[in-house]
Amino acid sequence: MKNSSRVRARDIGIEVGILPTGKLNAITDVKGVKVGHKTVWQGESVRTGVTVILPHGANIFQEKVPAAIYLGNAFGKMAGYTQVKELGNLETPIALTNTLSVGIALQGLIRYTLAQAGNEHVSSVNAIVGETNDGFLNDIRSMHVTEKNIKEALEAATSGLVEEGSVGAGTGTTCFGFKGGIGSSSRILPKDLGGFSVGVLVQSNYGGLLTINGAPVGRELGSFSFSNYTTGQQAQGSCMIVIATDAPLSARNLKRLAKRALFGLARTGSPMFNGSGDYALAFSTAYRIPHEQGILEPSVSLLANATMNSLFMAVVEATEEAIYNSMFMATSVRGHGGNTAEAIPLQKVLEICKTYNVLNLNQRLPSIKMTKG
């Protein structure tokens, strides 16, 4: 749900890292990437939805993209993982939803793929669905997400601004004892480091000790796992991280990139609890892998291992900021059983960040010349 009083991290001076953001500061800064949401909000108990990410606007099954998935803590139900691990590519959009709606999301993606022109004889589809458990606010057992909702999210997908907060798959999620949701951010490398884009989208739904630019915000607010203030959902939940880049990476280096996203998650204060399913999926839009192939794969020039350093930094920074955006843009939600997740109090966060002197950090940077390596 939209609320004009909610702002992104950068809007109040919380600048994460040193690399510049893209124009939208979102995963859609990677050219061709689209994001769509469908929020499912019914009565007093249904607070859930679907978020989809499309690597490009063409037939993804026929024009696959290289991809990889890294498992932080695999307490989750990420459908389609094994084929991506085996073949190193993605052949459908990515859908995010709640834990018990993975099956219907799979069905929706499969029907969408089978219906596309050129796929008339396709008999095997490896759809990708990630999830977090929104059962604190949502009547998850009733499984209110429908196949129609998946189609609606796909039809709503756009390459423009990404709606964040309590929307789509983030409608019913919580984070650090407050309302979580969908968040996004991006980084653009300097030209002498390739000029590549890295974009991240998260579905935040986990606990720990919220830390912002190093400031112990959760401690100062008195909201952290195992404190009397918070409820049981703090130690459960999950975080789904989707990473897009236009850097020409092999599936192996995409997995290395996905691994580094977990450092961004850790910087926000997550210990990846036992019940938290923390997954990072990375894909590249730099080249496509045709479904119909000859004996040899088409030749592609790929980035070398030694050139990955700046991309590693970019994904850590973008993941951390995307998580802050998911919380800052989220609205308070009352849902199933009368449970309520309050939006994080931005004015108090701002005051804490001022106290710890972690605002507007980039204004203090000396002139930096980026160097390779």
N, C-alpha and C positions, 0 to 999 in steps of 0.2 A: 504494500500500500504506500502511495506517495505521500510525502509530507514536506512542505516547503521549508520547515525549520531544520531539516536534516541536511548535513553538508558532508562533503568528502574530506579526507584527512588533510589534503593539501590546502583546502579552502580556509583552514584555521592555522596554517603554518606548520603542520606536521609533515616535514619533508624527509622521506626515507631514502637513504643512500646518496650517491653522488652522480649517478647517470641521469641524463634527461629523460623525461617521459615523452610519449608520442602526443599527437594533437588531441586525441580523445582520452589519453591515459587509460586505455582499456585494451582488451584482447583484440578488439576490432581495428586497432592500429596496424595489425598485420594484414596486409592487403588481401581481400577476398574472404576473410573470415566473417561469419555471420552468427549472431546470437538471437534466440527467440525464447520467450517465456509464455507459460500459461499458468496463471494463478487459480487455484481451486479453493474457494472460500464459500462455505455453506453453513448457515445456521450458527450455532454456538460452538460447534465441535470440529468442523472440518477446516483445517489450516495447512494446506499442502500445495503441490504443484509440480510443474515440469520446466526444466531449462534445457535447451538444446544448443549445441555448438556445431556449426558446419565449417569444415576446412576450406571449402570453395562452393560456388553456386552451381557447378555442373553435376554430372552423374558420378557420385563418389565411388560407387561400386566399379564402374568402368574405368575411372581415373582415380585410383587409390593414391594415398599419400603415405610417406614413411612415418612410422610412429613407434613409440615404446611406452611401457608402463613400469613405474618403479613402486614397489610396495614398502611403505613406511611401517605401518602396523596393519596386518591383513585381516583384522576383525571386520570383515565387510563382504559385500556380495557384488563385486564388480564383474558383470557378465561380459564375456568376450575376451577376457584377459589372455587365455592360453594361446589363441590363434595369433593375437598381436605379438606375443612373446616368440612364437614359433616363426612367423613370416615377416614380422617387422613392418606391417602396414595396417592402415585403417581403411575400411571400405563402406562405412556408413557414417552419418552424423553421430555425435556423442550426445546421449541423453542423461540428465541428472534428475533424480526424483527421490521419493522416500523408500525405505527398505522393502516394504511389502508391495511396492508397485513396480519392482524391477521386471517382473514377468510381463505385465501389460505394456510397459515401455518397450521391451524387446519386441513384442508383437507389433506395436505401432511402427517401430523403425523398420521391421521386416516388411510389413505391408507397404510402407512408403517406398522402400527400395524395389520391391517386386513390381510396383506400379509404374516405375519410371521407364520411359522409352529407351529401348536398347536392352532391357533386362527381361525380355519376354521368356527366355529359356533358362533363367537363373533358378537353381534349385538348392542353393546353399548360401546363406547370408550370415556373416559374423557381425551382428549388431553389438554396439558398446553402450552399456548402461552402468552408471555409477549411482551410489545412494548414500544418504545419511538418514538416521532414524529421528523423525520429527514427532514421535509419539507423546512427548510432553505437552505439546500444544495441539496436536492433531489426533483425531480418532483414526489412528493408523490401521487398526484391525478391520475396519469396515472397507478399506481399500477403495476410496472414492475416485482415484485417478482412473480415467478411461482412455481407451484407444483414441477416441476423438480428441482428448486433451493433448495427446502426443502430436496428432496432426495439426492442431491449432498452434502449438508451439513452433512446429516446423514452418507453418505458413506465416507466422509472425516474425521469423528470423530476418534480421537486418544487419547491414554492415556499419550502421551509425552508432550513436550513443548507446551504451549498455545500461539498462535500468538495473539499479542495485537495491540491496536491502531486503525487505520483507516481500519478496516477489518470486514467482516461479518456484523452483525447487528450494528456495530459501524462505518460503512463506512461514513455515512452522519450525525453523531451526533456532537453536540457542547457542551462545558462545561466551565463555567465561562468566556465566551466570546472567548475562544480558541477552537481548535479542540478537541473533546472528542473521545470516542471510547470504545473498549473492554479492560478491564484490569483484572488482577488476582493476587492473593497472597494467602499465607497459613501460618499456625502456627502449630507447633508440641508441645504438652504439655510434660513437663518432666515426666519421668517414675513414680515418686512418686505421680504424679497427673493423672496417667492413661495412659500416652503416646499417647493419642488420637490425631488425625489430624483434622484440620478444614481448609477447602479451600473455597475461595470466588471468584466468577466471577461477574463483573459488566458491564453494558451497560450505560455509563455516558452521560447525555444529559440534563444538568440543569444549573441553575445560582445561584448567591449569591456572597459571598466575599471569594475568595480562600485563605485558610489558610493551611500552611504546617508545621507540627510539632509545631504549635502555632505561626509561623511567618506570618505576614499579607502580604503575597505575592501579592494577588490581589490588595490591596491598593497601594503597592509600584510600581506595574506595571501600575497602573491607569486603570485597567480593572476590573470593578465590576458592579453589577446590579444598574441601575439608574444613572450611570455615563454617561457623554457625549460620552465617547470613545466607549461604547458598543452599540449593537443593540438590537432590541426587543426580540430576541430569548433568551436573558439572563434570563428573568423572566418566561419563559415557559419551556417546555421539561419535562423530567422525568429521573428517575434512577431505573434500574432493578438490583436487587442484588440476586444472586443465591448462596446458602451456602450448602456445602457438609461436612459431618463429618462421621468418622467411630466409633464415640461414640454411644453406644446403648441407644438411647433416645426415649421416647414416643412422640407421636404427640404433646402432650401438652408442653413438654419441648423443642421440636423443634420450636414451636411457640414462646416460651420465648427466644430461641436463635436467631430466626429471628428478634424479636423485638430489640435486642441489636445491630444488624447490622445498624439500623438507627442512633445509636450514632456515629458509624464510619462515616456515611454520614454527620452528623452534624459537626463533627470535621474538615471536609474539608471546611466548610463554607456555607453549604446549610441550608436555612430557610424553605425548602419545600414550595415553592410558591404555590399559588392557582392553577396554571396550570401545576404543576409538579406531575406526577404520580409516587410515590415512593413505591415500593413493595419489600419485601424480602421473598424469598422462601427458606426453609431449608429442607434438607432430610438427612437420615442416611443410610449408606451402611452396618451397623452392622448386620442387619437381614433382611429377606425378608418375605413378607406376601403372601402366596399362594392364587391364585385366587379361586381355589376349596378348600373349607374349610368344616370341620366337625362342630359339635355342639360347640366345644370349640376351641378357638384359641390356637396355639402352645405356650408353655410357653417360655418367654424370660426374662432374667435378665436385668433390666433397671437401669440406673444411678439414684440415689436419687437426690432430689432437692438441697440438701446441697452441692452436688459435682459439681454443675453447674458453680461456680464462675470462675474457670480458663477457661472454655469454653466461657463464656461471654466476658472475656478479649480478648481471642483469636479472636473471631469474630469481635469485634470492631477494633482491630489492623489490621486484614486482610482486612476488608472492606475499611478502610482509605487508606491503601497502594495500594489496587487494583485500587482505583479511581485515585491516583497519577500515577500509571503505565498506566492507560488508556489514560491519557493526555500526559505523557512523551514519550510514544511510538507512539503517533499519528503524522501523517504527515499533512502538510497544504493541504487543499482540496478546489478547486474552483468548483462550481457546478451550480445548477439551478438558472437562472436569473442573472448569473454572480456573485452570492454571494460567498464569500470566508471566510473560517475559517482558521486562521493561527495557526500553531503548536505553543505551548507555548515556548517562548525563554529560552532554558535550561541554557544557560550561565548566563542570567540575574537572573533566579531563583536561581542558585547556588550562585551568588554574594549576593543576598538578604538573603539567608539562612546562609551564612557566617557572614553577618552583625548582624543577630539576634542570632548567635551562636547556631544553631540547627542542625548542621551536625555531623555525627559520634557519636551520643549520646551514643550508646552502649559501646563505648570504654571507656566512663567515669563511667560506672556502677561499683560499688564495687562488690565483690563476693557475689552473691545472692543465698541463699538456699531456694528453693521453699518449701513451707509448705502447707499442706492440709487445706481446709476451704475456 
